[in-house]
């Protein structure tokens, strides 16, 4: 299987430039919604789902900061009882504006989820025949997760790793050394060609970040 077996469609919101994504299995209607953010990103997700006659199977949250969950209620209103996967460590963030950091934006974001599932390290999820491994890449937030598919040569990393940067670690619940350690041990051990789909900014590759990211310069 190649990366052509999974199509990733990205919608960036205008406020935080956060990447909301659809992961679509080629030749099938099944898809995942990853990190539905502020409009118009989630509007774009829903329109693409409708226009392409897709059938969402789950919402995957790499973590529960406001810019990654702002469109979750809208998504669940459109596709009721859609299961949501999030690290259990951050379940309380969904209905707590201080923990999901929405208070920092002047909002009071609270999201109720009818069907919530843990996104646990070493767990494997399946989408259209592709297998996605769950890695603990916490540090930016306490329950940060990465989904990695060897066959698709793709890692969905949330706000752990960016092109030329890493996730912020100046929040009350952040842990900088933990994030750096997780990136080195969980991400930089992946093959160089692995596509890195970050929560903000352009895609990159593991090889590029391992050799050029200034946070890991020796």
ABEGO torsion letter per residue (X at the ends): XBAAABBBBBBBBAAAGBBBBBBBBBGBABBBBBGBBBOAAAAAAAAAAAAAGBBBABBBBABABAAAAAAAAAAAAABBGBBBBBBAAAAAAAABAAAAGAAAAGBBBBBBBABBBBBBBGBBBBBGGBBBBBBBABGABAABBBBBBAAAGBBBAEAABBBGBBBBAABAABBAAAAAAAAAAAAAABBAABBBBBABEBBBBAAAAAAABAAABX
